[in-house]
Amino acid sequence: MGRFFVNLFAAVSVLATPAWADWKESFRAYERAMQAGATEAAGRHAKEAWTKAKAELPPSDDVAHLAQIYGELTLLTDPRGAEPAFADAVALGEQGFGLQRMSLAESQFGLSAAQALSRSRDDRRSRAAAGAITPLSLDERKRPIWINARIVLAQNLNNQRQFALAAEVASMVADDLFSFSPKPLAGLVTAEALYSAAAIYGRGGEVPGGVARAQRRWVRLAREFPMQTSIDTFDPYLAQVIAWESITRGLATPVLGFQGLFDADPSEVLQRQPVVLDPMPYFLEPTICAARMHWIEQEKKTIRDNTPNNGGVMIGFSFKEDGRVDKARILAEVPAEENGREVLAQVKKWRADPEKLTPECRQGYIAYTIRNIPFPIFGR
């Protein structure tokens, strides 16, 4: 899972302290760079403005604001460089400076996050950063910079095998994102994927609710999507949601082989019991087509026996007039590029009874499948 980034910053309030022109000019250069989308130059000018103001001005809101800006700008790209900026912001915040723009709790979390992200293998720093989230208010947690920082922190916690804490951080991020309108689907998928990874790895009750709870969280997210009407325009985030749901549902009830095919209305369909070892496609609409369905050929081989991963693959396809599968393609695959080509090759060989296919039932199908093993080993 790669990092998830969004545009982070709004312009700081006008710095009105009468002072030397050089730090102000550096700040104006930072603003121009940000407006031009030149983030590297913006970082350089922001650092110049902060360090010059710190040397030339007494402790003040201006110095605190500049430290906060530089800390935010570099937290995810250069966390070690962000540390002194957030340390300065904390020290000034404790004196009452800069609190109009960033609370003391935010600066403290920024410092803890910078220390943790710059030392990705230091589990003590990661635990400290996770603990620094608690004092933040919901509005503070919803700021893009802290959303992003917590997502990277959850990823590091998973890598450190601190699965319970990773699940706690990731689930809070997802819950916070659910309060947005409209909901940021990319961020939600990323946060829920981190939670599911923690639940899959953290066996033996380490993560409360385990993969069963992770599966329910994917169902909750699936309900946020509208009914899909075409394979060609199928929402890629929904495809990922269904692929992940297949993994967690399969691991909650481990069975070797393929498991489950669902239609494009997960708000209703994902609540049904899965069809194990006998995948049946569901039409985009109407679902009554599936009841009339009869396969002449439907190869369902288990994915290669030596794969180390459980996986979810979602396939979109339609039918030719003779019942052969047509235009099959991968809509989502988790883990990426793991099992999709094998599943796709099998689906392309499927053939339905053409006499059972009315014109409306030749529309696109959605299918996903899972390769499962009794003792889950995910991503190793």
C-alpha positions as CSV (number, residue, x, y, z in Angstrom):
1,M,0.0,0.0,0.0
2,G,1.4,3.2,-1.1
3,R,1.2,6.5,0.8
4,F,-2.0,8.4,0.4
5,F,-1.5,12.1,-0.1
6,V,-3.8,15.1,-0.5
7,N,-3.3,18.8,-0.8
8,L,-2.5,19.8,2.7
9,F,-2.4,23.5,3.4
10,A,-4.4,26.7,3.4
11,A,-2.6,30.0,3.4
12,V,-1.5,31.3,6.8
13,S,-3.1,34.5,8.1
14,V,-1.4,37.7,7.2
15,L,1.8,38.1,9.3
16,A,1.5,41.7,10.5
17,T,4.4,42.1,12.9
18,P,6.5,45.0,11.8
19,A,10.0,43.5,11.4
20,W,12.8,42.8,9.0
21,A,12.0,42.5,5.3
22,D,14.1,39.5,4.5
23,W,11.9,36.8,6.4
24,K,8.8,38.5,5.0
25,E,10.2,38.3,1.5
26,S,11.0,34.6,2.0
27,F,7.4,34.1,3.2
28,R,6.0,35.8,0.1
29,A,8.2,33.6,-2.0
30,Y,6.8,30.6,-0.2
31,E,3.2,31.8,-1.0
32,R,4.1,32.3,-4.7
33,A,5.6,28.8,-4.9
34,M,2.6,27.2,-3.3
35,Q,0.3,29.0,-5.7
36,A,2.4,27.7,-8.6
37,G,2.4,24.2,-7.2
38,A,6.2,24.2,-6.8
39,T,6.2,22.3,-3.4
40,E,10.0,21.8,-3.4
41,A,10.7,25.5,-3.8
42,A,7.9,26.3,-1.3
43,G,9.6,24.1,1.3
44,R,12.9,25.9,0.8
45,H,11.3,29.3,1.2
46,A,9.2,28.3,4.2
47,K,12.3,27.1,6.0
48,E,14.1,30.3,5.1
49,A,11.2,32.4,6.5
50,W,11.0,30.4,9.7
51,T,14.7,30.3,10.5
52,K,15.2,34.0,9.6
53,A,12.2,35.1,11.7
54,K,13.4,32.9,14.6
55,A,16.8,34.6,14.5
56,E,15.4,38.2,14.1
57,L,12.2,38.3,16.1
58,P,11.4,37.7,19.7
59,P,9.0,34.8,20.5
60,S,5.8,35.6,18.7
61,D,2.8,34.4,16.8
62,D,4.7,35.0,13.5
63,V,7.6,32.7,14.5
64,A,5.1,30.1,15.7
65,H,3.1,30.2,12.5
66,L,6.1,29.9,10.3
67,A,7.4,26.9,12.3
68,Q,3.9,25.3,12.0
69,I,3.9,25.9,8.2
70,Y,7.3,24.4,7.6
71,G,6.5,21.4,9.9
72,E,3.3,20.7,8.0
73,L,4.9,21.1,4.6
74,T,7.7,18.6,5.3
75,L,6.1,16.1,7.8
76,L,5.4,13.4,5.2
77,T,8.3,14.1,2.8
78,D,11.1,14.9,5.2
79,P,9.9,14.1,8.8
80,R,13.3,14.4,10.3
81,G,13.5,18.0,8.9
82,A,10.0,18.7,10.3
83,E,11.1,17.7,13.9
84,P,12.8,21.0,14.8
85,A,10.0,23.0,13.3
86,F,7.4,21.2,15.4
87,A,9.6,21.3,18.5
88,D,9.7,25.1,18.1
89,A,6.0,25.3,17.5
90,V,5.4,23.3,20.8
91,A,7.8,25.5,22.8
92,L,6.1,28.6,21.5
93,G,2.6,27.1,21.9
94,E,3.4,26.5,25.6
95,Q,4.1,30.2,25.9
96,G,0.7,31.0,24.2
97,F,2.0,31.8,20.7
98,G,0.5,30.5,17.5
99,L,-2.5,28.9,19.0
100,Q,-4.9,30.8,16.7
101,R,-3.7,28.7,13.8
102,M,-2.7,25.4,15.5
103,S,-3.5,24.1,18.9
104,L,-0.8,22.9,21.3
105,A,-2.2,19.4,21.0
106,E,-1.7,19.6,17.2
107,S,1.9,20.8,17.5
108,Q,2.6,18.0,20.0
109,F,1.2,15.4,17.7
110,G,3.1,16.9,14.8
111,L,6.3,16.5,16.8
112,S,5.5,12.9,17.9
113,A,4.5,12.0,14.3
114,A,7.7,13.5,12.8
115,Q,9.8,11.5,15.4
116,A,7.9,8.3,14.6
117,L,7.9,8.7,10.8
118,S,11.6,9.6,10.6
119,R,12.3,6.4,12.6
120,S,10.0,3.9,11.0
121,R,11.4,0.9,12.8
122,D,11.2,2.5,16.3
123,D,8.1,1.0,17.8
124,R,8.5,3.2,21.0
125,R,8.2,6.4,18.9
126,S,5.3,4.9,17.0
127,R,3.4,4.1,20.3
128,A,4.1,7.7,21.5
129,A,2.7,9.2,18.3
130,A,-0.4,7.0,18.5
131,G,-0.9,8.2,22.1
132,A,-0.6,11.8,21.0
133,I,-3.7,11.4,18.8
134,T,-6.0,11.2,21.8
135,P,-6.0,14.9,22.8
136,L,-6.9,16.0,19.3
137,S,-10.5,17.1,18.7
138,L,-12.5,15.7,15.8
139,D,-12.2,18.9,13.8
140,E,-8.4,18.8,14.4
141,R,-8.2,15.1,13.4
142,K,-10.0,15.9,10.2
143,R,-7.3,18.2,8.9
144,P,-5.7,16.6,5.9
145,I,-2.2,16.8,7.3
146,W,-3.2,14.7,10.4
147,I,-5.3,12.3,8.3
148,N,-2.2,11.6,6.1
149,A,0.1,11.4,9.1
150,R,-2.1,8.9,10.8
151,I,-2.4,6.8,7.7
152,V,1.4,6.5,7.4
153,L,1.7,5.9,11.1
154,A,-0.8,3.0,10.8
155,Q,1.2,1.5,8.0
156,N,4.4,1.8,10.1
157,L,2.7,0.1,13.0
158,N,1.6,-2.8,10.8
159,N,5.2,-3.1,9.6
160,Q,6.3,-3.2,13.2
161,R,3.8,-5.9,13.9
162,Q,2.0,-3.7,16.4
163,F,-1.3,-4.9,15.0
164,A,-3.7,-3.9,17.7
165,L,-2.4,-0.3,17.7
166,A,-2.4,-0.2,13.9
167,A,-6.0,-1.3,13.9
168,E,-6.9,1.4,16.4
169,V,-5.2,4.2,14.5
170,A,-6.6,3.0,11.1
171,S,-10.1,2.5,12.3
172,M,-10.2,6.0,13.9
173,V,-9.0,7.5,10.6
174,A,-11.8,5.7,8.7
175,D,-14.4,6.7,11.2
176,D,-13.3,10.3,11.0
177,L,-13.4,10.2,7.2
178,F,-17.0,8.9,7.4
179,S,-17.9,12.2,8.9
180,F,-16.9,14.1,5.7
181,S,-19.4,15.1,3.1
182,P,-18.8,14.0,0.4
183,K,-16.8,11.1,1.8
184,P,-13.2,10.8,0.5
185,L,-13.4,7.3,-1.0
186,A,-9.7,6.9,-1.7
187,G,-8.8,7.7,1.9
188,L,-11.5,5.4,3.2
189,V,-10.3,2.5,1.1
190,T,-6.7,3.1,2.3
191,A,-7.6,3.3,6.0
192,E,-9.9,0.3,5.9
193,A,-7.2,-1.7,4.0
194,L,-4.7,-0.9,6.8
195,Y,-7.3,-2.0,9.4
196,S,-7.9,-5.3,7.5
197,A,-4.2,-5.9,7.2
198,A,-3.8,-5.5,11.0
199,A,-6.8,-7.8,11.6
200,I,-5.5,-10.5,9.2
201,Y,-2.0,-10.5,10.7
202,G,-3.0,-10.0,14.3
203,R,-4.3,-13.5,15.0
204,G,-5.3,-14.9,18.4
205,G,-7.6,-12.0,19.3
206,E,-4.9,-9.3,19.1
207,V,-7.3,-7.1,17.1
208,P,-10.8,-7.0,18.8
209,G,-13.3,-8.5,16.4
210,G,-10.6,-9.8,14.0
211,V,-11.4,-10.3,10.4
212,A,-15.1,-10.7,11.0
213,R,-15.2,-7.0,12.2
214,A,-13.0,-6.0,9.2
215,Q,-15.5,-7.7,6.9
216,R,-18.4,-5.8,8.4
217,R,-16.5,-2.5,8.0
218,W,-16.1,-3.2,4.3
219,V,-19.9,-3.9,4.0
220,R,-20.5,-0.5,5.7
221,L,-18.3,1.2,3.2
222,A,-19.9,-0.6,0.2
223,R,-23.2,0.9,1.2
224,E,-21.9,4.4,0.4
225,F,-21.7,3.6,-3.3
226,P,-24.7,3.9,-5.8
227,M,-25.9,1.0,-7.9
228,Q,-23.5,0.5,-10.8
229,T,-25.0,0.2,-14.3
230,S,-22.0,-0.7,-16.5
231,I,-18.8,-2.6,-16.3
232,D,-17.1,0.1,-18.4
233,T,-17.9,2.8,-15.8
234,F,-17.8,0.6,-12.7
235,D,-16.4,2.6,-9.7
236,P,-12.8,1.5,-9.2
237,Y,-13.0,2.2,-5.4
238,L,-16.1,0.0,-5.1
239,A,-14.3,-2.7,-7.0
240,Q,-11.5,-2.5,-4.4
241,V,-14.0,-2.6,-1.6
242,I,-15.6,-5.8,-2.9
243,A,-12.2,-7.4,-3.4
244,W,-11.2,-6.6,0.2
245,E,-14.5,-7.8,1.5
246,S,-14.0,-11.1,-0.2
247,I,-10.7,-11.6,1.5
248,T,-11.9,-10.8,5.0
249,R,-15.2,-12.7,4.6
250,G,-13.2,-15.7,3.3
251,L,-10.7,-15.6,6.2
252,A,-13.5,-15.4,8.7
253,T,-14.7,-18.8,7.5
254,P,-11.6,-20.4,5.9
255,V,-12.3,-22.8,3.0
256,L,-9.9,-23.8,0.3
257,G,-10.8,-22.7,-3.2
258,F,-12.9,-20.0,-4.8
259,Q,-15.5,-18.2,-2.8
260,G,-18.3,-16.0,-3.8
261,L,-19.5,-13.8,-6.7
262,F,-21.6,-10.8,-6.1
263,D,-23.5,-8.3,-8.1
264,A,-23.0,-4.6,-8.1
265,D,-25.5,-3.7,-5.3
266,P,-23.4,-4.7,-2.2
267,S,-25.8,-2.8,0.1
268,E,-28.1,-5.8,-0.2
269,V,-26.0,-8.6,-1.7
270,L,-23.1,-8.6,0.7
271,Q,-25.4,-9.5,3.6
272,R,-26.1,-12.9,2.1
273,Q,-24.1,-16.0,2.9
274,P,-21.4,-16.6,0.3
275,V,-21.6,-19.4,-2.2
276,V,-18.6,-21.6,-1.5
277,L,-16.8,-23.6,-4.2
278,D,-19.6,-22.9,-6.7
279,P,-19.2,-19.3,-7.9
280,M,-22.3,-17.9,-9.7
281,P,-22.3,-14.5,-11.4
282,Y,-24.8,-11.8,-10.6
283,F,-26.0,-9.5,-13.3
284,L,-25.7,-5.7,-12.9
285,E,-29.4,-5.7,-13.4
286,P,-31.8,-7.4,-13.1
287,T,-30.6,-10.0,-10.6
288,I,-33.3,-12.4,-11.8
289,C,-30.9,-13.2,-14.7
290,A,-28.7,-15.1,-12.2
291,A,-31.6,-17.5,-11.3
292,R,-32.0,-18.4,-15.0
293,M,-28.3,-18.9,-15.5
294,H,-26.9,-22.2,-16.6
295,W,-23.2,-22.9,-17.3
296,I,-22.1,-25.2,-20.0
297,E,-18.4,-24.7,-19.2
298,Q,-17.1,-23.1,-16.0
299,E,-13.5,-24.0,-15.1
300,K,-12.9,-23.3,-11.3
301,K,-9.4,-24.4,-10.6
302,T,-7.8,-23.4,-7.3
303,I,-5.2,-20.7,-7.7
304,R,-1.6,-22.1,-7.7
305,D,-1.1,-24.0,-4.5
306,N,2.2,-22.3,-3.6
307,T,0.9,-18.8,-3.4
308,P,1.7,-17.1,-0.1
309,N,-1.2,-14.8,-0.1
310,N,-4.9,-14.8,0.2
311,G,-6.4,-12.6,-2.5
312,G,-9.5,-11.0,-3.8
313,V,-10.0,-10.5,-7.6
314,M,-13.0,-8.8,-9.2
315,I,-13.7,-9.5,-12.8
316,G,-16.1,-7.7,-15.1
317,F,-17.4,-9.5,-18.2
318,S,-20.4,-9.9,-20.6
319,F,-21.6,-12.6,-23.0
320,K,-21.6,-13.1,-26.7
321,E,-24.7,-14.5,-28.3
322,D,-23.3,-18.0,-28.2
323,G,-22.9,-17.8,-24.4
324,R,-19.2,-17.4,-24.4
325,V,-17.7,-14.8,-22.0
326,D,-16.7,-11.6,-23.7
327,K,-14.7,-8.5,-22.8
328,A,-13.6,-9.9,-19.5
329,R,-11.2,-7.7,-17.5
330,I,-9.9,-7.2,-14.0
331,L,-11.7,-4.5,-12.1
332,A,-9.8,-4.9,-8.8
333,E,-7.1,-7.1,-7.4
334,V,-5.8,-7.4,-3.9
335,P,-2.9,-7.9,-3.5
336,A,-2.0,-6.1,-6.8
337,E,-0.8,-8.3,-9.6
338,E,-0.9,-11.4,-7.5
339,N,-3.7,-13.7,-8.8
340,G,-5.7,-11.6,-11.3
341,R,-4.3,-13.0,-14.5
342,E,-4.9,-16.6,-13.5
343,V,-8.5,-15.9,-12.5
344,L,-9.1,-13.8,-15.7
345,A,-7.7,-16.7,-17.8
346,Q,-10.2,-19.1,-16.2
347,V,-13.2,-16.7,-16.5
348,K,-12.5,-16.2,-20.2
349,K,-13.1,-20.0,-20.8
350,W,-16.6,-19.9,-19.2
351,R,-19.6,-20.5,-21.4
352,A,-23.3,-20.1,-20.6
353,D,-26.3,-21.8,-22.1
354,P,-27.3,-19.2,-24.8
355,E,-30.9,-20.3,-24.6
356,K,-31.1,-19.1,-21.0
357,L,-29.6,-15.7,-21.9
358,T,-32.2,-13.1,-22.9
359,P,-30.9,-9.8,-24.4
360,E,-31.1,-8.0,-21.1
361,C,-29.1,-10.9,-19.5
362,R,-26.2,-10.4,-21.8
363,Q,-25.2,-7.3,-20.0
364,G,-22.1,-7.0,-18.0
365,Y,-21.5,-9.2,-15.0
366,I,-19.5,-8.6,-11.9
367,A,-17.5,-11.5,-10.3
368,Y,-14.9,-11.8,-7.7
369,T,-13.1,-14.8,-6.3
370,I,-10.8,-15.6,-3.4
371,R,-8.0,-18.0,-3.1
372,N,-8.0,-19.0,0.6
373,I,-5.9,-21.2,2.9
374,P,-6.8,-22.5,6.4
375,F,-4.1,-20.4,8.2
376,P,-4.0,-17.0,6.7
377,I,-0.6,-15.6,5.7
378,F,-1.2,-12.3,4.1
379,G,1.5,-10.3,2.3
380,R,4.4,-12.4,3.4
